[in-house]
């Protein structure tokens, strides 16, 4: 990892819920996030990937302060988020949500929506705020005429540009992007991704980018963390994970990316048809019922996230075995 002071640091973060099974049945624990430790240095983008239900959005909510960890600690710029007030937390961390249709107030103009954080934090006079709003709208590719429009008068891509402008107007230390393009048309997705890449370059943004789409993460992320059933199973530099993934689940996700060539048909991920039950996780490695490389140790002993080869870390007994057998 980089020697820079991380803007975001997660220290063994755990989130458990109690889930009811009926009026007379006892509640069962659900481990949404199971001991995640990650860090994001200043100016870098960490891509967080995995199937739906793996804990990505729960982790994002804890970073935003919308959920409190059951165990562990979330630090923003070296400070525990639990010790930050609501306004201070909002100044440091801002989100861009998945659905631009529901994240904007339909009764407010675009200028009011983008300028609201400035008003809440008491920054500048009215004219100064208006100037900053105009500058921010231009930065995300919106014309001055859009300032007087309402969300219903904009396209989905334009609304997401408004959401990005609102998130950046306070110049936060950390941007949380939770599936920011998945609700958009494919052609619009590309425009928003290009915008985020441009803003990353111009502003030196530090971001946590959450997605199930590895192709999207490959475009934006400096590093990638792969989650499965609440745990990080692989983490490392984007180029290395994409080319030499060590965990079988990471390889399955990479194999699931659709190709534009219709002759190749649907990809074979080799992940099987057994999907995990978070209320009843298997013993040992949680991935072993779906793993093509499973052996006896996987069924009884949970692997730890370790370096085996290269700069990446993987929580995989098979990767550890292969590294031990590799010639020196």
C-alpha positions in Angstrom: 0.0 0.0 0.0 1.0 3.6 -0.4 2.9 5.4 2.4 0.5 8.3 2.2 -1.9 9.0 5.1 -5.1 7.2 4.0 -8.2 9.3 3.7 -10.4 6.3 4.5 -9.4 3.5 6.8 -11.5 0.5 7.8 -10.2 -1.5 10.8 -11.8 -4.9 11.2 -15.3 -3.5 10.5 -18.2 -5.8 11.4 -21.9 -5.3 10.9 -24.5 -7.7 12.2 -28.2 -7.6 12.0 -30.9 -9.7 13.8 -33.4 -11.1 11.4 -36.8 -12.3 12.5 -38.2 -15.6 11.1 -41.8 -15.2 12.3 -43.9 -14.2 15.3 -42.8 -17.0 17.5 -39.3 -17.9 16.2 -36.1 -16.5 17.7 -34.2 -14.0 15.6 -31.1 -15.1 13.8 -27.9 -13.2 13.3 -27.0 -12.0 9.8 -23.4 -11.0 9.2 -23.6 -8.3 6.5 -20.0 -7.3 6.9 -17.5 -9.7 8.5 -14.3 -8.1 9.6 -13.2 -5.8 6.7 -9.9 -3.9 6.8 -9.1 -1.6 3.9 -7.6 1.8 3.3 -7.7 4.4 0.5 -4.8 6.8 0.2 -5.3 10.4 -0.9 -6.0 10.8 -4.6 -6.7 7.1 -5.2 -9.8 5.2 -6.2 -10.7 1.9 -4.5 -13.1 -0.2 -6.5 -15.3 -2.4 -4.4 -16.9 -5.3 -6.4 -19.0 -8.3 -5.8 -22.4 -9.9 -6.3 -25.6 -8.3 -4.9 -25.9 -9.0 -1.2 -22.2 -9.3 -0.5 -22.1 -6.3 1.8 -20.8 -3.5 -0.5 -23.7 -1.0 0.2 -23.7 -1.8 3.9 -20.0 -0.9 4.0 -20.7 2.3 2.1 -23.4 3.2 4.6 -21.0 2.8 7.5 -18.4 5.0 5.8 -21.2 7.7 5.3 -22.2 7.4 9.0 -25.7 6.1 8.1 -25.0 2.8 9.8 -22.9 2.2 13.0 -20.4 -0.8 12.9 -21.2 -3.6 15.4 -17.4 -3.9 15.8 -14.4 -2.2 14.4 -13.7 1.4 13.4 -14.1 3.7 10.4 -11.6 6.6 10.2 -11.7 9.6 7.8 -8.4 11.4 7.4 -7.2 9.7 10.6 -10.3 10.6 12.7 -12.9 8.0 13.9 -16.2 8.8 12.1 -18.0 8.1 15.4 -16.4 11.2 16.9 -17.5 13.5 14.0 -20.6 15.6 14.1 -23.2 15.3 11.4 -22.2 18.6 9.6 -18.5 17.9 9.9 -19.0 14.3 8.5 -21.0 15.7 5.6 -18.2 18.2 4.8 -15.6 15.3 4.7 -17.6 12.6 2.9 -20.2 12.9 0.2 -22.2 10.3 -1.7 -23.3 9.8 -5.3 -26.2 7.3 -5.2 -27.3 4.8 -7.7 -30.6 6.3 -8.8 -30.6 9.9 -10.0 -34.4 9.8 -10.3 -34.9 9.5 -6.5 -31.9 11.3 -5.1 -32.9 14.8 -6.2 -35.8 16.8 -4.7 -38.3 17.2 -7.5 -39.6 20.5 -6.1 -36.3 22.3 -6.1 -34.5 23.9 -9.0 -31.1 22.5 -10.0 -29.4 25.6 -8.6 -31.1 25.1 -5.3 -30.2 21.5 -5.1 -26.5 22.0 -5.9 -26.3 25.1 -3.7 -28.0 23.5 -0.7 -24.8 22.2 1.0 -23.3 25.7 0.8 -26.4 27.1 2.5 -26.5 24.4 5.2 -22.9 25.0 6.0 -23.2 28.8 5.9 -20.6 29.3 3.2 -20.5 32.6 1.3 -23.1 35.2 0.5 -26.0 34.6 -1.9 -24.2 35.9 -5.0 -21.0 33.9 -4.0 -23.0 30.7 -3.7 -24.6 31.4 -7.1 -21.2 31.8 -8.7 -19.9 28.6 -7.2 -23.0 26.7 -8.3 -22.6 28.0 -11.9 -18.9 27.0 -11.8 -19.7 23.5 -10.5 -22.5 23.0 -13.1 -20.0 23.9 -15.8 -17.4 21.5 -14.4 -19.8 18.6 -14.7 -20.9 19.5 -18.2 -24.2 21.3 -17.6 -25.1 24.6 -19.3 -26.1 27.8 -17.3 -29.7 27.4 -18.4 -30.0 24.1 -16.4 -29.7 26.0 -13.2 -33.3 27.2 -13.4 -34.6 23.7 -14.5 -36.2 21.1 -12.3 -35.1 17.4 -12.1 -38.1 16.3 -14.1 -36.9 18.4 -17.0 -33.5 16.7 -17.3 -32.5 13.3 -18.6 -31.1 10.6 -16.4 -27.5 11.4 -17.3 -28.0 15.1 -16.6 -29.6 14.3 -13.2 -26.6 12.2 -12.3 -24.3 15.1 -13.3 -26.4 17.3 -10.9 -25.9 14.7 -8.1 -22.1 14.7 -8.8 -22.1 18.5 -8.7 -24.0 18.6 -5.4 -21.5 16.0 -3.9 -18.5 18.0 -5.0 -19.5 21.5 -4.2 -18.2 21.3 -0.6 -14.9 19.9 -1.9 -15.1 16.7 0.3 -12.1 14.6 1.3 -13.9 11.4 0.1 -16.5 10.6 -2.5 -18.6 7.5 -2.2 -20.0 6.3 -5.5 -22.5 3.5 -5.0 -23.3 2.0 -8.4 -23.6 5.5 -9.9 -24.1 4.3 -13.5 -26.2 1.1 -13.1 -29.6 2.9 -13.5 -28.5 4.7 -16.7 -28.6 3.6 -20.3 -25.4 2.1 -21.6 -24.4 5.1 -23.8 -25.1 7.5 -20.9 -23.0 5.3 -18.5 -20.0 5.9 -20.7 -20.5 9.6 -20.5 -20.8 9.6 -16.7 -17.7 7.4 -16.4 -15.7 9.7 -18.6 -16.9 12.6 -16.5 -15.8 10.9 -13.3 -12.4 10.0 -14.8 -11.9 13.7 -15.9 -12.9 15.0 -12.4 -10.5 12.4 -10.8 -7.7 13.8 -12.9 -8.5 17.5 -12.5 -9.4 17.5 -8.8 -7.4 14.6 -7.5 -10.4 13.0 -6.0 -10.3 10.2 -3.4 -13.1 7.8 -4.0 -14.7 4.5 -3.0 -16.4 3.3 -6.1 -18.9 0.4 -5.6 -20.0 -1.7 -8.5 -20.8 -5.2 -9.7 -19.4 -4.3 -13.1 -15.7 -5.2 -13.3 -15.2 -3.4 -16.7 -16.4 -0.2 -15.0 -14.1 -0.6 -12.1 -11.1 -1.4 -14.4 -11.6 2.0 -16.0 -11.6 4.1 -12.8 -10.0 2.3 -9.9 -6.4 2.4 -8.7 -7.0 -0.6 -6.5 -9.7 -3.3 -6.4 -11.3 -5.1 -3.4 -13.5 -8.1 -4.2 -16.2 -9.0 -1.6 -18.0 -12.3 -1.0 -20.5 -12.9 1.7 -19.4 -9.9 3.8 -15.7 -10.4 3.5 -12.9 -9.2 1.3 -11.5 -12.2 -0.6 -9.0 -10.4 -2.7 -7.5 -6.9 -2.8 -4.7 -5.3 -4.8 -3.7 -3.1 -7.7 -6.3 -3.0 -10.4 -4.0 -4.1 -13.2 -2.8 -7.1 -11.2 -6.2 -8.3 -10.0 -7.6 -8.0 -13.5 -4.8 -9.9 -15.2 -3.6 -12.3 -12.5 -6.6 -12.8 -10.1 -5.6 -15.3 -7.3 -9.0 -16.1 -5.8 -11.4 -18.4 -7.8 -14.3 -16.0 -7.1 -12.4 -13.1 -8.6 -11.7 -15.2 -11.6 -15.3 -16.1 -11.9 -16.4 -12.5 -11.8 -13.8 -11.7 -14.6 -15.1 -14.6 -16.6 -18.7 -13.4 -16.3 -18.0 -10.2 -18.2 -20.1 -10.4 -21.4 -18.3 -10.2 -24.8 -19.8 -8.3 -27.8 -19.0 -11.3 -30.0 -22.3 -13.3 -30.2 -20.5 -16.4 -31.4 -18.9 -16.9 -28.0 -22.3 -17.2 -26.3 -22.8 -16.8 -22.5 -19.6 -17.1 -20.4 -18.9 -20.0 -18.1 -18.0 -18.6 -14.7 -17.5 -22.1 -13.2 -19.2 -20.8 -10.0 -21.9 -23.4 -10.0 -25.5 -22.9 -9.1 -25.2 -23.0 -5.2 -25.8 -19.4 -4.0 -24.7 -18.4 -0.5 -27.2 -18.0 2.4 -26.0 -15.2 4.6 -28.2 -16.5 7.5 -26.4 -19.9 7.3 -22.9 -19.4 6.0 -20.9 -22.6 5.4 -18.0 -23.5 7.7 -14.4 -22.9 6.7 -14.1 -20.8 3.5 -17.6 -19.3 2.7 -16.9 -19.8 -1.0 -16.0 -23.5 -0.9 -19.5 -24.8 -2.0 -19.0 -23.0 -5.3 -15.3 -23.2 -5.7 -13.8 -25.4 -8.5 -10.5 -25.6 -6.6 -12.0 -26.8 -3.2 -10.1 -29.3 -1.1 -10.5 -30.6 2.5 -8.9 -27.7 4.3 -11.3 -25.2 2.6 -14.3 -26.9 4.3 -13.0 -26.5 7.9 -10.6 -23.6 8.1 -11.5 -20.0 7.1 -8.6 -18.5 5.0 -7.0 -15.1 6.0 -6.3 -12.3 3.6 -2.6 -12.6 2.9 0.1 -11.9 0.3 0.8 -15.1 -1.7 2.2 -13.8 -5.0 2.7 -10.3 -6.3 1.3 -7.2 -4.7 -2.3 -8.5 -4.2 -3.7 -10.2 -1.1 -6.1 -13.2 -1.3 -8.1 -15.1 1.3 -7.6 -18.5 -0.4 -6.1 -21.8 0.7 -5.6 -22.8 -3.0 -3.7 -19.6 -3.7 -1.5 -20.3 -0.7 -0.9 -23.9 -1.8 0.0 -22.8 -5.3 2.4 -20.1 -4.1 4.1 -22.7 -1.8 4.5 -25.1 -4.8 5.8 -22.5 -7.2 9.6 -22.6 -8.0 11.6 -20.0 -6.1 
